[in-house]
Amino acid sequence: MNYTDYSQHFGKDKFVACISHNDYNYKILEKRKSFVSQFSLDDTNLVIPHQTHSKNISIIDRSGIYKDTDGIISINKVFVLSLLVADCVPLFLLCTKTNYLALVHSGWRGAKDNITTLAINNLISLGANPLDIKAVVGPSINKCCFEVDDQVAKLFKSKYSISYKNSKFMLDLKMVVYDQLVDSGISKDNIVVDNNCTHCNNNYFSFRRQGESAGRMVAVAGWY
């Protein structure tokens, strides 16, 4: 199984944060459990949000499926968090003092609704200090490939998009999420941005490139 490992960025023993490549379609639950197990994570404690491009965030108190949820937060090391992506931004968050953990799925709808800010505010309300939070902005569709219409582009400040053609714009979704992190008090030194474009790079699934046939990568974070 091929994947990118971000665990070292967080500087915590026995902590795993990684995202798969496109060798399997991780919409298939058994494939997702197999991926989790290779890191000695407990697949029986897997958390599976049913993602709907919402701004909804769930604070985890059990394993299993969480309906209509695009952000999941765990304050208990027993749970293993997962997200599916195929162009949207997978965001990893960890407070290194409290060990509170979050995974966030942010497409343009989530970014418009500030789901990143909401997740950080939830962590703060639970007792995390933003200066102790480390973040990874995972692989997603980049500005080079993310064409949107003017109705979507104008939902964001003009600095995040460039005019393309026929009233189309190229939107920098990663930069929107990055700025939301910084505006929420996360230190720039604590943020890693994976600049891989899922549309350009054939090692990733891309809904924009592949359409309905696209599989999904899985982002996973947890403790062993």
N, C-alpha and C positions, 0 to 999 in steps of 0.2 A: 504494500500500500504506500503510495507516495503522498507526502504532506510537507507543509512548512511549519516549523516549530518556533514559536515565539517565547517559550518558557523562560529562557535565560534572561530576557529583558526584565522580567518581574523579580528576579533575584530571590526566589523563595524555594527552599528545599521541598522536594516531593510535590511540586506544583506543575501542572501540565496546561499549556495553552497552545493549540495548534489548529491548522485547517487542512483538510484533505485537498488533493488535486482531483482530477476527473477520471481516475481509474475505475471507480464504481459510482453508481447512482445512489447517493445516500438518502434519498427519499425512502428507500427500502430499509425498514427498521432493522432487519438482521444485519445488513451491511453496516449500519450505524453502530450497532452493538459490537460488531467485530472490530471496527475501527477503534472504539473506546477501549476495548479489552487489551489491545496491543500495547497500551501505555500503563497497564496494571490498574486501570480505573475500573470501578465496579459498575458494570452495565445494568445491574438491577436497580441502581439508584439514579438512572438516567432521567433527566428532565427534558421534555419535548414540547416546546411551544407550537401551537397551531398558528402560524404567522399569517397576518391579514393586512400588512402594511399600515397597521394602526400605530397609535402612540401609547398603547396600553403596556403597562409594566406590572409584572407579578413578582411578589416577594415569596420565595419558594418555601413551602413547609412540608412537601411530599415529593416523591418522584412521580413520573408519569406525564400525561398530557395536560397542558394548560391551554384552554381555548382562547382564541382572539387575543393573542399576546405576542408582542414583538420585542419585549425586553424582559429578561429574567435576572433576578438578584438572589443570591444565596448568602446567608450568614452562618451556614453550617457546612463544614468541610465534607460531610458525608455525600452531598449531592454532586452529580456530574452534569454540567450544563451543556446544551447543544443548540445549534442553530443551523438552518439550511440557507444557502445563498447561491445565486447564479448571476450576479451583476451588482446587487445591492451591497452596501457596506456591512461587513461583520465587525463589530466593535467589541474588543475585550477590555474590561476594566477590573482592576484589583487594588483595594486599599491595603498597602503593605503593613499597616499597623494593626488593623482589625481583622485582616484576611477576608473581608467581605468582597464578594465576587459578582460581576455582572457580565452578561452577554447581551448585545443589542443589535437588532436587525434594522438598518436604516437605508431605505430607498429614498427617492425624492419626496414621497409623501411623508415618511417618518421624519426626514430632515426638515421639511416645511413645518411640521408640528413639533419640532424641537425634542424629539425623543431622546437624543443624547443628553440634553440639558436636564430633562425630566429624570433620566436614570441617575445622573450625578446628584441631583437634588434628593432623590430617594436615598442614595448612599449616605449623603450628609445627614439626613433626618434620622438615619439609623446609627449615627455616631462617627462616620468617617470624616476625615479632614481632606479637602480636595488636594492639598499639598502632598498628601501621602498616597494619592491615587496614581497608578501607572496605567497607561493605555496603549493599545495597539489598534490602529486602523488597518483592517485586513484588505486583501485584494478585492477589487471591485472594478466596475467599468470606469474608465478615466475620461477626462475632458476631451481627449482625442476622438472618442467614439460615442459619447453620450449625447446624442441629438435629441432635443426636445422642442416643442413648439413654443410660441411666444407666451401662451397662457401659463405654461409651467415656468418658463424662464423668469417671468415677472413676479413670481412668488418669492424670488430671492433677490438680494442686492445685485446690482448690475456687475459688480466686480467678479461674480462667480460664473459668468457666462460670456461668450463671445458670439457675435452675429455670424451666422453661417451662410445660408442661402434660402430663398423662398420663405422668409419669415421663420426660419429655423435657427436654433441656437445650440451651442455646445456647452453643456453644464459641467462644472467641476464639483461633483458631489463630495469627493474626498475632502476638498478644501472647506466646504460647508461644515462637514462633521469636525474637521480639525479646529476650525474657528469656534465651533460650539464648545469643544473641549477647553480651549484656552479661555474663552469668555466665562466658563464655569469655574475657573480657578485652577485648572490643571496646569502644572508647569510644562513648558515646551520641552524641557529636558527629560520629562517623563513620558513623552509621546513618541511612538514609533509608527511611521506610515509605510505600509507595504505598497510600493508604487507599481506593482504588477497590475496590468489592465486585463480584466477577465475576457474582454472582447478581442483584444489583440493576441493574447497568449493562449494557444491551443491546449495548454496544460490544465486549463480551467473550463468549467461549463459556463456558457453565456446564453442567457435567454434572448438577448438582442441578436446574437449571431446564429443561434440554433433554433429559435422559436419554441414551439410547444414540445419538441423532441428533446429539449435540453434537460439533462439530469441536474442534480444539485450536489454541491460540495457541502461538507459538514464542518462547522467550527465547534470545537470542543474545549472546555475548560473545567478543571477539577483537581482534586487532591488524591494521592494514593498513599 
